[in-house]
Amino acid sequence: MSERVAILGATGYSGRELVERLRRHSRVELVRAACRQDVGKNLDQVLPGAPAQPLCSLEDVDFSQLDTVFLCLPHAASAEWGEHALKAGCRVIDLSADYRLKSAELYKQVYNLDHPHPERLQQAVYGLTELHRPQLQDAQLIANPGCYPTSVLLGLAPLQKAGLLGGLVVADSKSGVSGAGRSAALANLHGEVAENLRPYAVGDKHRHRSEMLQQLNGAADLLFVPQVAPCFRGMISNLYVDLPEGDVQRLYQEFYANEPFVKVLPAGDIAQMAHSRQTNLCVLSLHPMPEQGKLVVISTIDNLVKGAAGQALQNLNVAKGWPETEGLL
Ligand SMILES: NC(=O)c1ccc[n+]([C@@H]2O[C@H](COP(=O)([O-])OP(=O)(O)OC[C@H]3O[C@@H](n4cnc5c(N)ncnc54)[C@H](OP(=O)(O)O)[C@@H]3O)[C@@H](O)[C@H]2O)c1
């Protein structure tokens, strides 16, 4: 029998990506695609080029008829709807930040909100698939990582796991404007984004920094400068770390040798956004600079795929014990 699935927030950028992938997935039936403002329409009437998926209201979703619910909602709304789904016995895969941090105090500090269900924070498995695969098997509540953390943490993991990360990591990251979602904002207008490169939240003020520090678990400090790039989708993180001894190219190639969605480029090649666009790949390149004692790691993903919908589906595949690449190639 097919897995009965719903998407809450199907008219958002990440929701749309998920609709397309779930409709092609052979083991899934997309039973409900929900939103607030466009109820009764088909998705292609809201987002031209999208599938003609009928849209219902969130209130019309009967969680007792579902196996898995994807939350493509803003934070706070996710925790509210996630609770309904969890109580009905559904598996929940949340793309927002509501279940990523382990401490309710930190959540309040970072998001300026009291978490409505702090008891869920310990239950949630952080869904950076490559690093948490054993815990994801059969998990009921999965916190899909942020897009910036996915690009940064996969770029650092081989060093971190080998105990070779330390000091200060500088993450200089650029995202396509879709990273901010579809809600209207002056800063995201074409006229503001085109032919521009806009740093924001400079001074370690971006919320994703806390998520990354939690996962780095004291291995290194992090200086993070996010920027909006003049494109719709894509993400690239240039990571500057202390150069460890040994063959880092080999370390990374061996660490990711069996990963279907992480590709380490041959020495000398340089990763760029085009390597990962429209794919679930994280593409890495390594650039040792012995004279400066530094290693530059370049990590690129598509923020809407590996950074959001693709990784969410990858996590469902792992949770269910299905082939991990199903619906993603
Ligand atoms: N975009 C990315 O690259 C990316 C990457 C990783 C994670 N995320 C996270 O994934 C989530 C969705 O992001 P997105 O970019 O897809 O967002 P988005 O484009 O702004 O879409 C948000 C969706 O949620 C619905 N919605 C908005 N406010 C709501 C509320 N208060 N209650 C119920 N429904 C509401 C919207 O429907 P209506 O328009 O009908 O209200 C829409 O369907 C966010 O938490 C975001 O931080 C996004």
The ligand as a Tripos MOL2 file, in Angstrom:
@<TRIPOS>MOLECULE
LIG
   48    52     1     0     0
SMALL
NO_CHARGES

@<TRIPOS>ATOM
      1 N1         12.9910   28.5490    0.7550 N.am      1 LIG1
      2 C1         14.0310   27.8370    1.1370 C.2       1 LIG1
      3 O1         15.0620   27.8050    0.4620 O.2       1 LIG1
      4 C2         13.9810   27.0600    2.4240 C.ar      1 LIG1
      5 C3         15.0350   26.1700    2.7000 C.ar      1 LIG1
      6 C4         15.0110   25.4340    3.8900 C.ar      1 LIG1
      7 C5         13.9720   25.6110    4.7810 C.ar      1 LIG1
      8 N2         12.9800   26.5060    4.5020 N.ar      1 LIG1
      9 C6         11.9040   26.6400    5.4930 C.3       1 LIG1
     10 O2         10.7580   25.9320    4.9950 O.3       1 LIG1
     11 C7          9.5780   26.6190    5.3710 C.3       1 LIG1
     12 C8          8.8110   26.9970    4.1090 C.3       1 LIG1
     13 O3          9.6340   27.8510    3.3470 O.3       1 LIG1
     14 P1          9.2210   28.4240    1.9240 P.3       1 LIG1
     15 O4         10.3710   29.1940    1.4460 O.co2     1 LIG1
     16 O5          8.6730   27.3410    1.0820 O.co2     1 LIG1
     17 O6          8.0450   29.4270    2.3760 O.3       1 LIG1
     18 P2          7.0200   30.2690    1.5040 P.3       1 LIG1
     19 O7          7.4110   30.2420    0.0690 O.co2     1 LIG1
     20 O8          6.8650   31.5910    2.1620 O.co2     1 LIG1
     21 O9          5.6530   29.4510    1.6720 O.3       1 LIG1
     22 C9          5.0130   29.3140    2.9200 C.3       1 LIG1
     23 C10         3.7960   28.4030    2.8050 C.3       1 LIG1
     24 O10         3.1710   28.3470    4.0940 O.3       1 LIG1
     25 C11         1.8440   28.9310    4.0460 C.3       1 LIG1
     26 N3          1.7410   29.8060    5.2250 N.ar      1 LIG1
     27 C12         2.3780   30.9750    5.4390 C.ar      1 LIG1
     28 N4          2.1110   31.4400    6.6890 N.ar      1 LIG1
     29 C13         1.2760   30.5200    7.2570 C.ar      1 LIG1
     30 C14         0.6420   30.4290    8.5430 C.ar      1 LIG1
     31 N5          0.8380   31.3500    9.5000 N.pl3     1 LIG1
     32 N6         -0.1330   29.3670    8.7880 N.ar      1 LIG1
     33 C15        -0.3410   28.4210    7.8510 C.ar      1 LIG1
     34 N7          0.2270   28.4640    6.6090 N.ar      1 LIG1
     35 C16         1.0320   29.4920    6.3290 C.ar      1 LIG1
     36 C17         1.7860   29.6970    2.7340 C.3       1 LIG1
     37 O11         0.4820   29.6270    2.2380 O.3       1 LIG1
     38 P3         -0.3730   30.9540    2.0330 P.3       1 LIG1
     39 O12         0.4270   31.7840    1.0630 O.co2     1 LIG1
     40 O13        -1.6460   30.4340    1.4980 O.co2     1 LIG1
     41 O14        -0.4550   31.6060    3.3800 O.co2     1 LIG1
     42 C18         2.7400   28.8950    1.8300 C.3       1 LIG1
     43 O15         2.0670   27.7820    1.2960 O.3       1 LIG1
     44 C19        10.0140   27.8580    6.1830 C.3       1 LIG1
     45 O16         9.9480   27.5540    7.5450 O.3       1 LIG1
     46 C20        11.4550   28.0600    5.7380 C.3       1 LIG1
     47 O17        12.2400   28.7010    6.7060 O.3       1 LIG1
     48 C21        12.9470   27.2050    3.3340 C.ar      1 LIG1
@<TRIPOS>BOND
     1     1     2 1
     2     2     3 2
     3     2     4 1
     4     4     5 ar
     5     4    48 ar
     6     5     6 ar
     7     6     7 ar
     8     7     8 ar
     9     8     9 1
    10     8    48 ar
    11     9    10 1
    12     9    46 1
    13    10    11 1
    14    11    12 1
    15    11    44 1
    16    12    13 1
    17    13    14 1
    18    14    15 2
    19    14    16 1
    20    14    17 1
    21    17    18 1
    22    18    19 2
    23    18    20 1
    24    18    21 1
    25    21    22 1
    26    22    23 1
    27    23    24 1
    28    23    42 1
    29    24    25 1
    30    25    26 1
    31    25    36 1
    32    26    27 ar
    33    26    35 ar
    34    27    28 ar
    35    28    29 ar
    36    29    30 ar
    37    29    35 ar
    38    30    31 1
    39    30    32 ar
    40    32    33 ar
    41    33    34 ar
    42    34    35 ar
    43    36    37 1
    44    36    42 1
    45    37    38 1
    46    38    39 2
    47    38    40 1
    48    38    41 1
    49    42    43 1
    50    44    45 1
    51    44    46 1
    52    46    47 1
@<TRIPOS>SUBSTRUCTURE
     1 LIG1         1 GROUP 0 **** ****
